[in-house]
Amino acid sequence: QVQLVESGGGLVQAGGSLRLTCTASGRTFSDYTMGWFRQAPGKEREIVAAIMWIGGITYYADSVKGRFTITRDNAKNAVNLQMNSLNPADTAVYYCAADYRLGSRLTYQDKYDYWGQGTQVTVSS
């Protein structure tokens, strides 16, 4: 089992920044591909960014490319999502997810076995 806890959400004005952190416990963190997903009110959950367990390979949704950066710190069992130039469309509950050695299908949310509880991000205009 892997336990995931997100932190860093909050309220920010448009154009501002937030940094989300997901801390994992329970297994060897370096063996897990990590993803950030979000769900806005009335919308389906969608992928935001992901980082593979090996090679530092990353993925970003088109809507966040150039604004968000995903990084991982295996020594701290943590994955971070730096979010810059936020706009109201980024308002959502953000979820951290993990899957053991997930490869090319890291954008498929149904491939992730472990999920955090989510953290709210609200961007005011």
Residue pairs with C-beta under 8 A, 6 or more apart in sequence:
1 26
1 27
1 114
2 24
2 25
2 26
2 27
2 32
2 98
2 113
2 114
3 24
3 25
3 26
3 114
4 22
4 23
4 24
4 96
4 97
4 98
4 114
4 115
4 116
5 22
5 23
5 116
5 117
6 20
6 21
6 22
6 94
6 95
6 96
6 116
6 117
6 118
6 119
7 20
7 21
7 22
7 23
7 119
8 18
8 19
8 20
8 21
8 119
9 18
9 20
9 94
9 119
9 120
9 121
10 18
10 120
10 121
10 122
11 122
11 123
11 124
12 18
12 86
12 121
12 122
12 123
12 124
13 123
13 124
14 86
14 87
14 88
14 123
14 124
14 125
15 85
15 86
15 87
16 86
16 123
17 82
17 83
17 84
17 85
17 86
18 83
18 86
18 121
19 80
19 81
19 82
19 83
20 36
20 80
20 81
20 83
20 94
20 96
20 119
20 121
21 78
21 79
21 80
21 81
22 34
22 36
22 78
22 79
22 80
22 81
22 96
22 116
23 76
23 77
23 78
24 32
24 34
24 77
24 78
24 79
24 98
25 77
27 100
29 74
29 77
29 78
30 53
30 74
31 53
31 100
31 101
32 53
32 98
32 99
32 100
32 101
32 102
32 114
33 50
33 51
33 52
33 53
33 98
33 99
33 100
33 101
33 102
33 103
33 106
34 50
34 51
34 53
34 70
34 72
34 79
34 96
34 97
34 98
35 47
35 48
35 49
35 50
35 51
35 96
35 97
35 98
35 99
35 106
35 107
35 109
35 112
36 47
36 48
36 49
36 50
36 70
36 79
36 81
36 94
36 95
36 96
36 97
37 45
37 46
37 47
37 48
37 94
37 95
37 97
37 109
38 45
38 46
38 48
38 90
38 92
38 93
38 94
38 95
38 121
39 45
39 46
39 92
39 93
39 95
39 118
40 89
40 91
40 92
40 93
41 92
43 92
45 95
45 109
46 61
47 59
47 61
47 107
47 109
48 60
48 61
48 64
48 68
48 81
48 94
49 58
49 59
49 60
49 61
49 64
49 68
49 69
49 70
49 81
50 58
50 59
50 70
50 106
50 107
51 57
51 58
51 59
51 70
51 71
51 72
51 79
52 58
52 102
52 103
52 106
53 100
53 101
53 102
54 101
57 106
58 70
59 106
59 107
60 68
60 70
63 89
64 83
64 90
67 83
67 84
67 85
67 86
68 81
68 82
68 83
68 84
69 81
69 82
69 84
70 79
70 80
70 81
70 82
71 79
71 80
71 82
72 78
72 79
72 80
73 79
73 80
79 96
81 94
83 90
83 121
86 121
86 123
87 123
87 125
88 123
88 124
88 125
89 123
90 121
90 123
91 121
91 122
91 123
92 120
92 121
93 118
93 119
93 120
93 121
94 118
94 119
94 120
94 121
95 115
95 116
95 117
95 118
96 115
96 116
97 109
97 112
97 114
97 115
97 116
98 112
98 113
98 114
98 115
99 106
99 111
99 112
99 113
99 114
100 113
102 111
102 112
105 111
